[in-house]
């Protein structure tokens, strides 16, 4: 199982949502990342995150968010907080290329 972001959506100017496969390959999890008041807030719901553990989904989403907001110096110094919350896909989000992924990496995911 590849531990990679498989899709990405821009929810608003400071919010990104990524899709990651479950570790067991039975589906996908959505991870929401936003920046607010000097904090990067990550919302996600998988078995590990529900137990308060940091899972690889969060790490990949945070990396994508930092790549997406590469020019924003506030991102580099922001505190990071994660919460266990289920994210549901919204038809108003705009699907975008996965930040920081090279075309060869993308072909491996497909």
Secondary structure by P-SEA (a helix, b strand, c coil): ccccccccccccccbbbbbbccccccbbbbbbbbbccccbbbbbbccccccccccaaaaaaaaaaaaaaccccccccbbbbbbbbbbbbbccccccccccccaaaaaaac
